[in-house]
Amino acid sequence: MAATFDLDAELAKGAETPRHEIRDTVARGGAAAELLGAGKAKIHPKITGQIRRAAKMIDGGQPEQGARILLKVLDAEPDLAVANQAMGLALEKLGRLSRALQFLERALKRDPGNADIYAALGSIAMKLGLLPTAEKFHRTQLQLAPKSSTAVTSLAAALREQGKFGDAVEVLRAAIYADQENPDLWNALGTSVLESGDIDQSITFYSEVLRLKPGYTRGHHNLARALELAGRVEDALPHYEASVEKALSEKDRILSTHALAHSCLASGRIARGWEIYGARLNPHYDMATRYLLPGEPWDGADPAELKGRTVLVMGEQGIGDEVLFANTLADLVEAVGPEGEVRFACEQRLIPLFQRSFPGMKVGRHYTIEREGRQIRHAPDLWNENEVDLWTPIGNLCRAFRGSLDAFPQRDSFLTPDPERLDHWRSELGAMGSGPKIGVLWKSLKMDARRSKGFSPFELWKPVLKTPGITLVNLQYGDSATELADAKERFGVTIHQPEGIDLRNDLDDVAALSTACDLVIGPMNATTNIAAACGAEVWFMRVVMASWTLLGTQGMAWYPRTRTFAGEGYGDWIGAMKQVRTALEARIEGRDAA
């Protein structure tokens, strides 16, 4: 394969986006530096040196350079198992997952008893979303290495990602019975029960991790996360602080700093939260976006630096985040002043909405590609080194202009829907029947066993949907046919499907449609953020009343015309729906009385 393998062509395809994030498994066997450990077959010293050098590069953040060395090795020894295995690891880090599988399969044919190869195969299968396949690989890994914590935690992760929480717990319990002092096993057990929704139990297990290994960075980080999900943000903060202080690597430190920033914001420590929120841009953070722009971005520390300058603002993260952070754009325009200029690069589908909302601003799209597992973003239509003085990701504007709750302006909207389409949708909704028009949505396009915990099961929406006197309007993008049919057949209600709109791609029209509704109810996502930014009345549904976007309150300072609902504890969707039903009935009674 090596003789015909074109690495440059492979890399030009960009990284394959992992469908599943692998978390809380022990650093797996088969890391590149371990490939030539004791017991391996004798290899020519020159080739051994080349593989060691490649392995060092792979583990040191230079997988492309390591892969180029391995190409030369494989040209000379195409059937060498360890070289094929190392190439598989390099390609995995480069984001070429499917090709990495091919090299690992070649290695397996020549070294079928190697548990580390099964570990690597399972890892890649997990990232590709081939969860049953990953489970099989990790079961074989565990058979070959029955005392390996890596094998146990990897298998538990594969089971957990399939929603087989009970099976994952049993695998871990059996391993803990044989090795009761192993903090990694307790840590994985905590994660398994946490992902199943049992937050209190996870706190117990993570606490055991820290009893067995005080100062364990991962234990502090995970306990903090569980406490935060339980709504105990103040209790979470010292554990995030400890995970930053005791981090064993820069990567771990940045990961925990990013989590600490969110926790500070969630607790109302707003200024400090924004100050350390810059960790999201650190290249050691796995989810960091790289910007193809020169120099360091403006950090938001001193707004006075903006006066009279031409500033390029880069939208970041998802569509909902771009809209949320756009709460600051008017402040930026004012800070730049009439002698300066603001340019804004946003998601292409948002351009009409932002251009209308900020007519004096130059609005264009950002271009994004995936390379080596990272998102890389640029705005060539807006960037000109002879014209632009500063550039900044839009989240940095929060540090400059939203350092306290008092800094949030009390304005109903900051985005402007198309007035003609708004009139159109008001006419269309009026024809659907009497009663207030309630736009509803209930899920994300990306739903897996873990992520689904953040969204109420559709059947629990029944009491809200059956509220008398309302007309329901579908705002759910993606495939919603099953739920619409269930609502009619099982609940006896009709959720009207607006005609002539693509709810996923026609975001400018979504802005008009959602604003035409009397009320929008749903989780916090692109649609609800757009609706709220346009001044629509929005009720956000949350899994727990603790989030960085709430900034230590129970409301949304970003959007004054919104309310937030959550149950008594994590995942108490029944309680949350009861609250919404009661509030909706009260709202209707108030309207009727008026």
N, C-alpha and C positions, 0 to 999 in steps of 0.2 A: 504493500500500500504506500510506503514512504516514497518510493521512486515516482509515483504518479500523484502524490499528494501536494497540492499547491497551497501552502500556508497563507500566502498573500490573498489569494482568491477566497479562501475560507474566511479570513478575517474581514474581507470586504463585505461579506454578507451581514455583518453585524451580529451582535449577541442575541441569542434566543432568550426571550423573557421567561424567567422561571415562573411556573404556575404555582409553586409552593415554596415558601420560605422555610428553611430548615433551622429550627431553633432548639436550644437546650438539649443537644446531644453532646456526649463527650467528644472532644476532638478526635476524629476517627483515625484508626490505624490506616496506614497507607499514605500518610502525609509524605510528600516527596522526599524529605530528608531521611525518612526511615526505610526507603526502598532497598537500600544496600546493607541492611542490618545483618546480624549474625544468622547463619544458617542458609544464606543464599548461595546459589550455584556460583562457582568460580568464574570470573569474567576477566578478560584481558585488562591489565592495569590501566592502559590508555583509555579504554572504553569506560572503565569504572570511574576514572577521573572526570571524563566528560559528563557522565550521568550525575555524578555528585555536583558538578558545577551547575548543570541544568536544574537539579533539584533545589539547590540554594537559591537560584533565581526564581523558580516557581514559588517557593515559600516566602521569598523576599519581595513579592509584589511585581516581579518582572517575568510573568509567564510567557510572553511572546519571545523574549530572548532565550528563555529556557527551551521553548519549543523549537527554535532554530538550531540549537545545539543538538537536540534529540533527532532532528531530521537527518543530520549527518551521521549520527549513530545508527539510525534505522536504514540508511542507505547501505551501510556496511554490514549490519546485522538485522535484517528485516524481521527475523523470527525471534529476536531476543525479548523474552517476556517482560523483563523489568523495564526495558526501553519503551515498549508499547504501553505498559502501565503508566509510566511517567508521562508519556505523551497524552494519555487520556486525562491525567490530572491537570496538565497544562491547558488543554483545550477546555476542560471544565471551567477553570478559572477565567479563560478568555470568553466564556459564554457560548462556545460552540458545542452544545451539549450532545446533540445527536451524533456528531462526528467523534466526540470523546467516547461515546458508547462503543463505536466500532473498534477503536484502538484497545479499549479494555476487554472487549470480547476476544480480540486476537490474543491478548495477554492471557486470558483465562484458558484458552485452548491449549496453551503451552505450559500453564501452571495451574491446573484445575483445583488444586488443594489450597490455594492461597486465599485466606479469609479476607485479606486487605483488598483484593480485587473485587470480591463480592461487596465489601463495604463501599467502595467507590461506585460500583454499578448501582447499588441501592440508592446512594446519594443522588446520582444523576437521574435515575428513574423518578425519584421524589420530585426533583426540580421540574421534570417534564410533565409531572402530573400523572405518571404511570404508577399509581399508588399500589394496586395489587401486585404489580411486578416488583416494586421496591420491597414490599413485604416479603416476597419469595426470596429475593436476594439476601435480605437481612436475616431471614430464618436460616438460610444456608450458612451465612457468616457465623451465626450463633452456634450452629452445629459444629463448625470447624474450630471455633474458638469459644467454648462454652463458659469460660471464666472471664470473658472480655466485657467490661462495662460498656465499651463502645458498641458492641454488638447488641447488648440488651437495650440500651437507650435508643439506638437507631431503629431497632425493630419496634419499640414502643412508639417512636415518632411516626413510623409508617402506619401503624395501627391507629394512632390518634388522628392523623390527617384524614383517615377514612371514616372518622366518626366512631371507630371501634374503641371507645374509651374504656369500657369494661375489660376488654382483652388486653389493652395496653397496661392497665392497672395490675392485672393478674400476672403479666410477664414481669413487671417490676417488683411486685410483692414477692414472687418466687426468688428473684435475684437478691432482694434485700434480706430474705430469710437466711440465705447462705452467706451474705456479706452485709451485716447490719450496720457497720461503721462506714459505709461508702457514701459520701455526701453526694456524689454524682447521681447515684441511683435515687436517693431521696429527692434530689432536685428534679429529676425527670418525672418522678411520681407526683410532685407538686404541680408540675406543668400539665400532666395528664388530667388531674382532677380539676385544675383551673380551666382548662379548655372544655371540660365537660360541663362547666358552669358552677362547680362547687367551690366557690371562692374561699369560704371559711376553712374548708379542709386543706386547701392549697396553702393557706397561711400557716396552718399547723405543720405541714411537711417542710415548707421553706424555713420555718423557724428551727426545725430539726437539723436542716442542712447547716445552719449557722452555729448550732450547738456542737455539731461534730467538727466543723471547720470554721472557727471564728475568723472574721475578716475575709471570708470567701466572696470575691467580687460578684460572681454570678448569683450566689445566694442572696446577697444584699439587693442586687438589681431586681431579681425575680420577686423577692418578698415585697419590695417597694411597689412593684407593678400590681401584685395581688391586693395590697392594702389600698392602692389607688382605686382599683376596680370595686373594692368594697365601700368606696366613698370616704376612706380614712386618709385623706391627702396629707394632713399634718403628720400622721404617723409614718407615711411613706417617705417624706422628705429626708429625714436623717439617714435612711437606708440608701437612697439615691446619692446623698453626699458621700457616704462611706464607699459606695461602689465606684465613685469618681476618684476618691482619695487612694483607694487600695487597688486600683486597676493595674493589671500586670502587663498591659500593652497599651500603646497609644490608641489602637482601634477600640479596645474595651473602654478606655477613658472617654473617648468621643461619643461612643454609643450611650454611655451612662450620662454624660453631660447633656446630650440631646433629650434624654428622658427626664433629667432633672429640670431642664428648661420648661418642659411641658408641665411638670409638677409644680414648679414655682408659679406659673401662670394660673394653673388650676386652683392654687391656694390663695390667689390674689396678690402675690409678690410680683407684680406686673413688670416693674422696671428691671428687676434682676432677671426675670424670665427672658425678656427680650434681649438683654445684654448677652446672655449665654446661648441664646437661640441660634447664634451664628455657628454653633457646632454642626448644624445640619449641612453646612457648606464645606466642612472639612473633608478632604479626600479620604481620610481613614474611615469615614462613615459610609457604610455600604450603600446607602440609598442616596448619597450626595449626587447632585447633578453637577456636571462639569460644563462650564460656559466657555465658549470659544471667543472670548473677548480678552483684550490685553490687560495686564495688571490686576491688582486686587480690586474687588468691588467696594464701593462706598459702603461703610458699615452702619450708617444711621446714627452715629454718636453725636454729631454736631450739625444740626439743620442749617446753621448760619453759612456753612460751606456751599450751600446750594444756590444762593442768591446770584442771579445773572448767568447761571451756568446752563448748558444743554445737557440734560440728564436722560439716559436710556434706562428704562425700568423693564426688567425681565420678569414675566409671569413665571411662577414656579409651582411645583407639585401638581395637584389635580385641578380640574376646572373649578370645583367648589372653593379651593384655596385661593385661586386667582381672583375670584369674585369677592370672597371675604376680605382679603387684604386690600382690594381696591377701595375699601372704605377710606383709605389714606390718600388717594390720588388728588383729591381737591386740596388737601393740605400741602401736598408737594407742589402743585401748580402755584399756590399762593407763595410758598417759600422761594420758588425759583423767580417769581416776579415777572413783570412785563419784558424785562431785558433778556430773560432766559427762555428755555424751551423744554418741554417734556415730551419724550417719545416712549410709547408703551408697546411692548411685544407681548401678545397674548395668544391664546389658543385660537386658531383660525375661525372656528365657529362663533367666537365671541366678538370678532372685529366689528360687525355692524352695530351691536349693542353698545360697545365702548366708544365707537366713533361718534355715535349720536349723543351719548351721555357727556362726552368731553370734546366738543367740537373744535376747541383750540389746540387739541393734542394730536400729535401725529401717531396714529395707531396702525400697527402691522402685525404680522404673524411671527411667531417663533418657530424655528425648524428643529426637530428633535430626532436623533438617531440613537440606537443602542450599540455600544462598542465595549467589548471586554466586560460585559455585565453592568455597564454604567450608562446612564442617560446623559447624552451630550447635546447641548442646546446652543443655538446661535440665532441671530436676527440680522442677516445680511441686508435686508431691505431698509433697515433703520440705522444700522451702524456705519459710521464714516469717521475714521480716526481724525480727520481734519475738522469735524463739526461737533462731535460728542466729547464733552469734558469728563463726565462721570457715568458710570453704569452701576446698577445695583439690582439684585433680586428683590422683588416687591415686598417680601417679608421683612426686609431690613427697614422699610419705612415705618413699621410699627414701633421700632426702637426710637425713631425720631419723633413720631407724632402721637403715639398711644401709650405713653409711659404710666398712665393712671386711668382710673375709670372716669375721672373728671375731664380727661382729654378727648373722650368720645363725644362727638357732636350729637345733639338731640334732633336729628333730621330723619324724616320718615323713609327717605330713599336717597340713593346716590347713583342709580342707574335709571335710564329712561327708556321704556318700551316704545315700540313703533306705535304712534297714536292711531294710525289707520287700522293696523292689525288689532289694536286694543278694542276699537269700536267694532270691528268684525267679530271678535270673539265674544264680546258682550252681547251682540245680537244672536250669535249661535247658541250661547249658553242660555239666553232668555227663552229660546225656542225649545229647550230641553224639559221645561216644566217649571212649576212654581217652587218657592222655597229657596233658601240660600244655596248657592252653588259651591260645593265643597270639593276641591281638588285633592285627590289622594294618591299616594305612592308608598311603597312598602319594602322595597329591596334594592340591592345593588346588582349591577351586571356581574360582578365577581363575587360569587357565593361559594364558600367551601365550608367544611365542618367547623373550622375555627371562626371564620368571618361571620358565619350565619348567626353566631351568638349575639352580634350587635344589631340584629334586626328581628322584629317580632314575627313569629310564624303567622302566615296569613289568616289561619282559622281564628286566631285570637283577636282579629280586627272585627269580628262579628258584632259585638255590642255597639261599636262606633258606627259601622256601616248601616246598622238597623235603626239608628236614631231617627225618630219620626220627624217628618217635615223638611227633610233635606234632599237635595239633588246631587248625586255623586258624579264627579268628572274624573276620568282616568288621566293621570299625569305620569304614570309609570313607563319609563323608557325600557326598551328591550322587549322580550317576549312576555306578555302578560295575559295571553289568551286563557291559560289554565285557571288563573285566579279570577278573571272576569266571568268565566263559566261557572266556577265554584260559587261566586257571589250570587249569581242568579239562581242556580240549582239548589244550593245548600242553605243560603241565607235568605233567599227570596228578595234580593235587591238588585237593581241594575246600576252598574257603574258605566256611565255613558262614555263612549269612545269618540273623541273629537275627530272629525274627518279632515283630511287634507293637511296633516302635520306629521312630521317625523320627530317624535319626542326625544330622540337621541341626538339628532344632527341639526335640526332647525332650532337652534338655541335662541335666536332672536325672536322667533315666533313663540317659543316656549315662554319667553319673558312676557310677551303680550297675553298669552292664554292664561298663565298663572296669575297675572295681575288682574285679569278680568274675573277671576274666581272671587267669591266673597271670603273664602278662607282656604288655605292649603295646609294639609296635615301629612307629615311624613318624616323619615329620618333625615339627618343632615347630609345632603349630597349636592350634586350640581344643581338640580332643579330647585330644591328648596332654598339654596343660597341665592340663586338668580331671582326667584320670586321675592325673597325678603329684601334683597338689594334694590328691587324695583318698587318697594313700598307695599307689597302685598302683605296681608295679615297671614302669618305662618305660625303653626304650632309644631315645634320640633319634638320628635319622639327619640328618647335616649335610653340606652341600656342601664345607665346609672347617672345620678345627678352629680357627676364630677368629670370635668373636662377642661382642657386648657382654653377652649374657646369661650367657656363661661366666665373665666377670669375671677374665680372665687365667689361668684354670685349664682343665682338660680335663673338668670335671664341672659339675654344676649345684647350686650352693650353695642355690638356691631349693628344690630337691627332693632330699633325701639318698638316696632309693631309686631313683635314675635313673643311667643311664650315657649317654655320648655317643660316637658312632662317626662317623668320617670317613676318607676315603682319604689317600693320601700327598700329594696335591696337589689343586688346585681341580677339582671334578667327577670325582674318581676314585671313581666309584660301584662299579666292579668290586672295587676294593680294600676299600671300605667293606663291601660285601656279604660278602666273604670273612671279614672280621673278625667280622661278626655271626654268620655260619654257625659259625665256630669257637667263638665264645662261647656260642652256643646249644647246640651239641653238648656243650660242657663243662658247661653248666648242667644239661642232661638227665642226663648221666652222674653228676653229683653227686647229683641227686635220686634216680636209680635206686639208687645206692649207699646212700643213706640209707634 
